[in-house]
């Protein structure tokens, strides 16, 4: 068994659009473009000081300059090649790294950049070694003796910020170890060289301006000043040599090469576990299993596992966690993590609602979501189907009952059963509760208060899942269960009111005044892909046909069909501009899972599904390497938003495994 691998080559690397991600299981990460050029304020090593949040950046990247010993050549002037590239101001680059970079190999999603300059071949592999610790591993082939000067870019800031002046750092060299200290004398970073023959430099800092083009496009702060300092000069004899740098924000003192092998073996074990669980033995499944690992992290405030919604800027969110849990943990065989995450959110349910986000200080959580708790029912059932656990099911049932009771009698944010039709209504002024809600100050961009189609479908599924679970556990139907059965039957019959016969699709929502809103959005696909949503075969076929004509792209559905007057094709500029387009046309990857699942259930056409999968599978080698992005611009289908998104990866993996397993 081997790790999945692919490569990005010289010409493709020039556009700086591919990014690599390495994570440490605590919310910390190392991120950079595959070309080695920092284009985001998040690029570098981000260490979490309160896992998985409060992440700070103290290191950006190493800078390598190659020098050939001219005394042993016919060349009389020094031969020098800088193997780095930095953008200092818009379109002004320094360094020749892009010229000399021939390839970025991704072996098990661990990047290796290959440079060829002055007859020298240099390979640099980057790997996460431990919490807050990254390693750079160099393999060099020289025709003649040479030296490699290593400088570093140092910072001291919150990862969401930039600096207008050089950070106040002290750099101290102790043999093969350099320490970066803040103004109070606290060690921020430890740099250690593992090399047989080197010269330690006096680390004198000078300011280095950086321009982050990706942040400029997002309308975010894009100018930064970091500290640039020399570190070491490595002596390279003719022939082959190797050495390593470890960069740690935690004072790690392990052996880098041992840690690298341990990390490679860990990744092999993740692939083997996913292959054993599915069982699917192709590189796509292996790549997605490795990608899934990045999002499963420890949250210290609740002392349990959680799911990071996306890298680089998201933390963990309840709704995202419940949607993403099934794909990240079940096809990958990570049942213990799935159970731990479910237990955490069950423990912290309040008045029937799940935390949409935990407060970073550990004192509480925000509960402003209607669908997070309902998705938990779906995630729990999927977990129990994949990994029967009667004891956990039995302990969960009373909590599920309590959650349903709160929805029936009414809970926060206007979330309550409508006794006239058995459906769930939600929403109050100033609060956005569904995944598609956007509010900019007093402007509600996508108002969906009332009965939203996917929320009512989730409600029906939650009732059905609860009743099925109770029956499987051998419970005699209680008065409450009889009440749920009556509500379920009423809701199933009432769901028909969402059907728009003229459009051949479902109304998106019914407002509190009873007006039905026919905007073409992907929420009906989410609703119908759920296992117990009432619909006829004719309605499902019509819905798929309408979606194919007006919503589906190779990367996911438009959030609003292009034929709608409010459609916005662009997703760029300031946060205000982006938020106004977020659900008004922008393509989202994660609902593609619902479309593909529904299409598979209705057609069982393997060839059709493989063609529909092709776009998102192609994204594994673009943008966030090995992953799928949060969104894609409607007008161009270019990757936008968060490049490494949990529920995008999860839904692709979940449905891919479902189709391939059934096919086999």
C-alpha positions in Angstrom: 0.0 0.0 0.0 1.2 3.5 -0.8 0.0 7.0 -0.3 -1.9 8.7 -3.1 0.2 11.1 -5.1 -0.1 13.7 -7.9 2.0 16.6 -9.1 1.6 20.3 -10.2 4.1 21.4 -12.8 6.0 24.6 -13.6 3.5 26.4 -15.8 0.5 25.7 -13.7 2.3 26.8 -10.6 2.9 30.3 -12.0 -0.7 31.4 -11.3 -0.3 30.9 -7.6 -3.8 29.5 -7.2 -3.0 26.1 -5.7 -2.5 25.9 -1.9 -1.3 23.2 0.4 -2.5 22.5 4.0 -1.0 20.7 6.9 -2.7 20.5 10.2 -1.8 19.4 13.8 -5.2 18.2 15.2 -5.6 21.2 17.5 -6.7 23.8 15.0 -3.1 24.8 14.1 -1.9 24.6 10.6 0.8 25.3 8.0 -0.5 26.8 4.8 1.2 28.2 1.7 0.8 28.2 -2.1 2.2 25.2 -3.9 4.6 27.7 -5.6 5.9 28.8 -2.2 4.7 32.4 -2.5 2.7 33.8 0.4 -0.6 35.3 -1.0 -2.7 35.3 2.2 -2.2 36.8 5.6 -2.9 33.2 6.8 0.1 31.7 5.0 2.8 30.3 7.3 2.6 28.5 10.6 -0.5 29.2 12.6 -0.4 27.9 16.2 -3.6 27.6 18.3 -3.2 29.0 21.8 -6.7 27.8 22.9 -7.4 24.8 20.6 -8.8 25.1 18.1 -8.9 28.9 18.2 -6.9 31.9 19.1 -4.4 31.1 16.4 -1.3 33.3 15.9 1.3 33.4 13.2 5.0 33.6 14.2 6.6 32.1 11.1 6.0 32.6 7.4 8.5 30.7 5.5 12.3 30.0 4.9 14.1 31.8 2.2 16.9 29.8 0.4 19.7 31.3 -1.7 22.0 28.9 -3.6 25.6 29.8 -4.2 28.1 27.9 -6.3 31.8 27.7 -5.4 33.2 29.5 -8.4 36.8 28.6 -7.6 36.1 25.1 -9.0 34.4 26.4 -12.2 35.3 28.5 -15.2 32.9 31.2 -14.0 34.8 34.1 -12.5 31.8 35.9 -11.0 29.7 34.5 -8.2 26.9 32.2 -9.2 23.8 32.8 -7.1 20.1 31.8 -7.4 17.4 32.8 -5.0 14.9 29.9 -4.6 12.1 32.0 -3.1 9.6 34.5 -4.5 7.9 37.2 -2.5 5.4 39.8 -3.7 6.3 43.0 -1.9 3.8 45.4 -3.5 1.1 44.7 -6.1 2.8 42.9 -9.1 6.3 43.6 -7.8 8.1 40.4 -7.0 11.6 39.7 -5.5 13.4 36.4 -5.8 13.5 33.9 -8.7 11.9 30.9 -7.0 9.0 30.8 -9.6 11.6 30.6 -12.4 13.5 27.7 -10.8 10.5 25.7 -9.4 9.8 22.8 -11.7 7.3 20.8 -9.8 5.3 20.4 -6.6 4.7 16.8 -5.7 1.9 15.9 -3.4 2.6 12.5 -1.8 -0.1 11.8 0.8 -1.0 15.5 0.6 2.5 16.3 1.9 4.1 18.8 -0.5 7.6 18.5 -2.0 8.8 21.4 -4.1 11.5 20.6 -6.6 13.9 23.4 -7.8 16.5 23.2 -10.5 19.0 26.0 -10.6 22.7 26.3 -11.6 22.9 22.6 -12.2 21.6 21.8 -8.7 18.4 19.9 -7.9 16.9 20.8 -4.6 13.8 19.1 -3.1 12.1 20.5 -0.1 9.4 18.5 1.7 7.2 20.2 4.3 5.4 18.3 7.0 3.6 18.9 10.2 5.6 17.2 13.0 3.7 17.9 16.1 1.4 20.6 17.6 2.6 24.0 16.4 5.6 22.4 14.7 6.5 22.2 11.0 9.5 20.6 9.4 11.3 21.3 6.2 13.3 18.4 4.8 15.9 19.1 2.1 17.4 16.7 -0.4 20.1 18.3 -2.6 22.1 17.0 -5.6 25.0 19.2 -6.6 27.5 18.6 -9.4 30.1 20.7 -7.5 30.4 22.1 -4.0 27.9 24.8 -3.1 26.3 26.6 -0.2 22.7 27.3 0.7 22.0 30.4 2.8 18.8 30.1 4.9 16.9 33.1 6.0 13.6 33.2 7.7 10.5 35.4 7.7 9.3 35.9 11.3 6.0 37.5 12.6 4.1 38.0 15.8 0.4 38.6 15.1 -3.1 37.2 15.2 -3.7 35.2 12.0 -6.6 37.5 10.9 -4.4 40.6 11.2 -1.5 42.2 9.3 1.2 44.5 10.6 2.1 48.0 9.5 5.6 47.8 11.0 8.2 45.2 11.7 7.3 43.1 14.8 9.4 43.9 17.9 11.3 40.6 18.1 14.6 39.5 19.6 16.4 36.8 17.7 19.0 34.8 19.6 21.3 32.1 18.1 22.5 29.1 20.1 24.6 26.9 17.9 22.1 25.0 15.7 19.1 26.6 17.4 17.6 30.1 16.8 14.9 31.5 19.1 12.5 34.3 18.3 11.3 36.2 21.5 8.6 38.8 21.8 9.0 42.2 23.6 8.5 40.6 27.0 11.2 38.0 26.4 8.8 35.1 25.9 9.9 32.6 23.3 7.6 32.7 20.3 9.4 30.3 18.0 12.3 27.8 18.0 14.2 27.1 14.8 16.5 24.1 14.8 18.8 22.9 12.1 19.7 19.3 11.7 22.8 19.3 9.5 26.3 18.0 9.5 28.1 21.0 8.1 26.8 24.6 8.6 27.7 28.1 9.7 25.3 29.9 12.1 24.7 33.5 11.1 24.1 36.5 13.4 20.3 36.9 13.1 20.0 40.6 12.3 16.4 41.5 11.6 15.3 43.8 8.8 11.8 44.7 7.6 10.3 42.7 4.8 7.2 44.1 3.1 4.7 41.5 1.8 1.6 42.0 -0.4 -1.1 39.4 -0.2 -2.9 39.3 -3.5 -5.6 36.9 -2.3 -6.5 39.2 0.5 -6.6 42.2 -1.9 -9.2 40.3 -4.0 -11.2 39.6 -0.8 -11.2 43.3 0.2 -9.2 42.5 3.3 -6.0 44.0 4.7 -3.3 42.9 2.3 -0.1 44.7 3.3 2.1 43.2 5.9 5.6 43.8 7.4 7.5 40.9 8.8 11.0 40.4 10.1 13.6 39.0 7.8 16.8 37.6 9.2 19.6 35.3 8.2 19.9 32.0 10.1 22.4 29.5 8.7 24.7 28.8 5.8 24.6 25.1 4.9 27.7 23.5 3.2 26.7 21.3 0.3 29.4 18.9 -1.0 29.4 17.6 -4.6 26.9 14.8 -4.8 23.9 14.1 -2.6 23.3 15.7 0.8 20.3 16.2 3.1 19.4 18.3 6.1 16.3 19.5 8.0 14.8 22.5 9.7 12.2 22.2 12.5 10.1 25.3 13.3 8.1 25.1 16.5 5.8 27.5 18.4 5.7 25.0 21.3 9.3 24.4 22.0 9.3 20.9 20.4 12.6 19.1 20.7 11.9 15.9 18.9 13.9 14.3 16.1 12.6 15.7 12.7 13.3 12.6 10.5 11.7 10.3 13.1 8.7 12.6 13.3 8.4 12.7 9.5 8.3 8.9 9.2 5.8 8.8 12.0 3.6 11.2 10.1 3.9 9.3 6.9 2.9 6.1 8.7 0.0 7.8 10.3 -1.3 8.8 6.9 -0.8 5.3 5.6 -2.9 4.0 8.5 -5.7 6.5 7.7 -5.8 5.3 4.1 -5.8 1.7 5.2 -8.6 2.3 7.6 -10.8 4.0 5.0 -10.0 1.2 2.5 -11.0 -1.4 5.0 -14.2 0.4 5.9 -15.5 1.1 2.5 -13.8 -1.1 0.9 -12.7 1.1 -2.0 -9.0 1.0 -3.2 -8.6 3.9 -5.5 -6.6 7.1 -5.1 -9.6 9.3 -4.9 -10.9 7.6 -1.8 -7.4 7.7 -0.3 -7.0 11.4 -1.0 -10.4 12.3 0.5 -9.7 10.2 3.5 -6.5 12.2 4.1 -8.2 15.5 3.4 -11.0 14.6 6.0 -8.4 14.2 8.7 -7.6 18.0 8.7 -11.0 18.9 10.1 -11.2 16.5 13.1 -9.6 18.5 15.9 -9.6 18.7 19.7 -11.5 21.5 21.4 -10.0 22.2 24.9 -13.0 24.1 26.2 -15.2 21.0 26.1 -12.4 18.5 26.2 -13.6 16.6 23.2 -13.4 16.3 19.5 -15.0 18.8 17.2 -15.0 19.7 13.5 -13.3 22.7 12.1 -15.6 24.2 9.4 -12.8 25.2 7.1 -9.2 26.5 6.7 -7.8 29.0 7.1 -10.3 31.3 8.8 -13.2 29.3 10.2 -13.5 27.7 13.7 -16.0 24.9 14.6 -19.7 25.4 14.0 -22.6 23.2 15.1 -24.5 23.2 11.8 -21.3 22.5 9.7 -20.2 19.8 12.2 -23.4 17.9 12.0 -23.6 18.1 8.1 -19.9 17.2 7.8 -19.7 14.5 10.4 -21.1 11.7 8.2 -18.6 12.0 5.4 -15.5 12.9 7.5 -15.9 10.0 9.9 -18.0 7.1 8.6 -16.4 6.2 5.2 -13.0 6.7 6.9 -13.8 4.3 9.8 -13.3 6.9 12.4 -16.3 5.9 14.5 -14.8 6.9 17.9 -14.4 10.5 16.7 -17.9 10.4 15.3 -19.3 9.3 18.6 -17.3 11.8 20.6 -18.5 14.7 18.5 -22.1 13.5 18.7 -21.8 13.1 22.5 -20.4 16.6 22.8 -23.2 18.3 20.9 -25.9 16.1 22.7 -24.4 17.2 26.0 -24.5 20.9 25.1 -28.0 20.9 23.5 -30.1 23.6 25.1 -33.9 24.0 24.8 -33.8 21.6 21.8 -31.1 23.6 20.0 -27.4 22.7 19.3 -24.6 25.2 19.8 -23.9 27.0 16.5 -20.6 28.0 18.0 -18.8 27.4 21.3 -17.4 30.5 23.0 -13.6 30.5 23.0 -13.4 31.1 26.7 -15.3 28.0 27.5 -18.1 29.7 29.3 -20.9 28.9 26.9 -22.1 28.8 23.4 -24.3 30.5 20.8 -27.5 28.7 19.7 -28.7 30.7 16.7 -29.4 27.8 14.3 -32.6 25.9 13.6 -31.0 23.2 11.4 -28.0 22.2 13.5 -30.1 20.2 16.0 -32.2 18.6 13.2 -29.0 17.6 11.3 -27.9 15.8 14.5 -30.7 13.3 14.1 -29.5 12.5 10.6 -25.9 12.3 11.6 -26.8 10.0 14.6 -28.8 7.7 12.4 -26.1 7.4 9.8 -23.5 6.7 12.6 -25.7 3.9 14.1 -26.3 2.4 10.7 -22.6 2.3 9.9 -21.5 1.3 13.4 -24.3 -0.2 15.6 -24.0 1.0 19.1 -27.2 0.1 21.1 -25.8 1.5 24.4 -25.1 4.9 22.8 -28.5 4.8 21.0 -30.2 4.1 24.3 -28.5 6.9 26.2 -29.2 9.4 23.3 -32.9 8.7 23.0 -34.0 10.8 26.1 -32.0 13.7 24.8 -33.6 13.4 21.3 -37.0 13.3 23.0 -36.2 16.5 24.9 -35.1 18.2 21.8 -38.3 17.3 20.0 -40.4 18.4 22.9 -38.9 21.9 22.9 -39.6 22.2 19.1 -43.2 21.1 19.7 -43.9 23.6 22.5 -41.7 26.3 21.0 -38.2 27.3 21.7 -35.9 30.3 21.0 -35.9 32.5 17.9 -39.5 31.7 17.0 -38.7 28.0 16.4 -42.0 26.1 16.9 -44.4 23.6 15.6 -47.3 24.9 13.7 -50.2 22.8 15.0 -52.3 23.6 12.0 -50.1 21.6 9.6 -47.4 19.8 11.7 -44.6 21.7 10.0 -41.8 23.7 11.7 -41.7 27.4 11.5 -38.7 29.4 12.5 -37.3 33.0 12.5 -37.6 36.3 14.2 -36.5 39.8 13.2 -32.7 40.3 13.2 -31.8 36.6 13.6 -30.6 34.4 10.8 -31.2 30.7 11.5 -30.8 28.6 8.3 -27.6 27.8 6.4 -28.7 30.2 3.6 -29.5 33.3 5.8 -27.4 36.4 5.2 -27.9 39.7 7.1 -25.8 42.8 6.5 -26.5 45.3 9.2 -30.3 45.9 8.8 -30.4 44.4 5.3 -31.7 40.8 5.2 -30.3 39.6 1.9 -32.0 36.2 1.8 -35.1 36.4 4.1 -36.4 32.9 4.8 -38.4 33.3 8.0 -41.4 31.0 8.2 -41.3 27.4 6.9 -38.2 26.7 4.8 -38.4 23.6 2.6 -35.2 21.9 3.9 -36.0 22.8 7.5 -39.5 21.2 7.3 -37.9 18.1 5.6 -35.3 17.9 8.4 -38.2 18.1 10.9 -40.0 15.3 9.3 -36.8 13.2 9.2 -36.0 14.0 12.9 -39.5 12.7 13.9 -39.1 9.6 11.8 -35.6 8.9 13.0 -36.7 9.2 16.7 -39.6 6.9 16.2 -37.6 4.3 14.4 -34.8 4.4 16.9 -37.3 4.0 19.8 -38.8 0.9 18.0 -35.4 -0.6 17.3 -34.6 -0.4 21.0 -37.8 -2.3 21.8 -39.7 0.6 23.5 -43.4 0.3 24.0 -44.8 3.5 22.3 -45.3 6.1 25.0 -47.9 9.0 24.9 -45.1 11.3 23.6 -44.2 8.9 20.8 -47.9 8.6 19.9 -48.0 12.4 19.8 -44.9 12.4 17.5 -46.5 9.8 15.2 -49.5 12.0 14.8 -47.4 15.1 14.1 -45.3 13.2 11.7 -48.3 12.0 9.7 -49.7 15.5 9.7 -46.4 17.0 8.5 -45.9 14.4 5.8 -49.3 15.2 4.4 -48.7 19.0 4.7 -45.3 18.9 3.0 -47.2 18.7 -0.3 -47.9 22.4 -0.1 -44.3 23.1 -1.0 -44.8 21.5 -4.4 -44.9 24.0 -7.3 -46.6 22.1 -10.1 -46.1 24.9 -12.6 -42.3 25.1 -12.0 -41.8 21.3 -11.5 -39.9 22.1 -8.3 -40.5 23.0 -4.7 -41.2 26.4 -3.2 -38.2 27.5 -1.2 -40.1 28.8 1.8 -43.5 29.9 3.0 -43.4 33.1 5.0 -45.4 33.8 8.2 -48.2 35.4 6.1 -48.6 32.2 4.1 -47.0 33.5 0.9 -45.1 30.9 -1.0 -41.7 31.9 -2.4 -40.7 30.2 -5.7 -37.1 31.3 -5.9 -35.0 28.5 -7.5 -32.5 27.4 -4.9 -30.8 24.1 -4.0 -32.7 23.7 -0.8 -35.3 21.3 -2.3 -32.4 19.0 -3.3 -31.3 18.9 0.3 -34.8 18.2 1.4 -35.4 15.3 -1.1 -32.0 13.7 -0.5 -33.0 13.1 3.1 -34.3 9.5 3.5 -37.8 10.1 4.8 -39.0 13.2 3.0 -42.4 12.5 1.4 -42.4 12.9 -2.4 -43.6 11.0 -5.4 -41.4 9.5 -8.1 -42.8 12.1 -10.5 -41.9 15.0 -8.2 -38.3 13.7 -7.7 -37.8 13.3 -11.5 -39.2 16.8 -12.2 -37.0 18.3 -9.4 -33.9 16.7 -10.8 -34.7 17.9 -14.3 -35.4 21.4 -13.2 -32.2 21.4 -11.1 -30.1 20.1 -14.0 -31.4 22.9 -16.3 -31.2 25.8 -13.9 -29.0 25.1 -10.9 -26.3 22.4 -11.4 -22.8 23.3 -12.4 -19.8 20.9 -12.4 -18.8 22.1 -8.9 -22.2 22.4 -7.2 -25.5 24.1 -7.5 -26.1 27.8 -7.9 -27.5 29.2 -4.6 -29.9 31.1 -6.8 -30.7 30.3 -10.4 -29.3 32.6 -13.1 -32.8 33.2 -14.4 -33.8 34.9 -11.1 -33.7 38.7 -11.1 -31.6 38.9 -7.9 -28.9 36.6 -9.3 -25.3 37.9 -8.7 -22.6 36.4 -10.9 -19.6 37.9 -9.1 -18.1 36.9 -5.8 -15.2 39.3 -5.1 -14.4 42.6 -3.5 -15.2 43.7 0.1 -17.0 41.5 2.6 -20.2 43.6 2.0 -20.0 42.8 -1.7 -19.2 39.2 -1.2 -21.9 38.7 1.4 -24.5 40.3 -0.9 -23.7 37.5 -3.5 -23.1 34.7 -1.0 -26.5 33.1 -1.5 -27.6 35.0 -4.6 -26.0 32.8 -7.2 -22.7 31.8 -5.8 -22.0 28.1 -6.4 -21.8 26.0 -3.2 -20.0 22.6 -3.3 -21.6 20.9 -0.3 -25.3 20.7 -1.6 -23.8 18.8 -4.6 -23.8 15.9 -2.3 -27.5 16.0 -1.9 -28.0 16.3 -5.7 -25.7 13.4 -6.4 -27.3 11.2 -3.8 -30.8 11.9 -5.1 -29.6 11.3 -8.7 -28.0 8.0 -7.7 -31.1 6.8 -5.8 -33.3 7.7 -8.8 -31.2 6.4 -11.6 -28.5 3.9 -10.4 -26.7 5.1 -13.5 -22.9 4.6 -12.7 -21.8 6.4 -15.9 -24.0 9.4 -15.3 -22.8 9.7 -11.7 -19.2 9.4 -12.7 -19.7 12.2 -15.2 -21.4 14.4 -12.6 -18.6 13.7 -10.1 -15.9 14.8 -12.6 -15.9 18.5 -11.8 -15.5 18.3 -8.1 -13.0 15.4 -8.3 -10.9 17.6 -10.6 -10.9 20.2 -7.9 -8.7 17.9 -5.8 -5.8 18.9 -8.0 -6.7 22.6 -8.1 -7.1 25.4 -5.5 -6.9 23.8 -2.1 -4.9 20.7 -3.1 -6.7 17.5 -2.0 -9.8 19.3 -1.0 -12.9 21.1 -2.3 -13.6 24.8 -1.8 -16.4 26.4 0.1 -17.8 28.2 -3.0 -17.2 29.0 -6.6 -18.0 32.3 -8.4 -21.2 31.9 -10.4 -20.0 33.9 -13.4 -16.6 32.1 -13.8 -16.8 29.0 -11.7 -13.4 29.9 -10.2 -12.7 28.8 -6.7 -13.6 31.4 -4.1 -14.2 31.6 -0.3 -12.5 29.1 1.9 -10.2 26.8 -0.1 -10.4 23.9 2.4 -14.0 23.4 3.5 -15.2 20.6 5.7 -18.7 20.0 4.4 -17.5 20.3 0.8 -15.0 17.5 1.4 -17.3 15.5 3.5 -20.3 15.4 1.1 -18.0 14.6 -1.8 -16.4 11.7 0.2 -19.8 10.5 1.6 -21.5 10.2 -1.7 -18.4 9.0 -3.6 -18.1 6.1 -1.2 -21.8 5.4 -1.4 -21.8 5.1 -5.2 -18.5 3.2 -5.5 -19.5 0.8 -2.7 -22.9 0.1 -4.4 -21.2 -0.3 -7.7 -18.8 -2.8 -6.4 
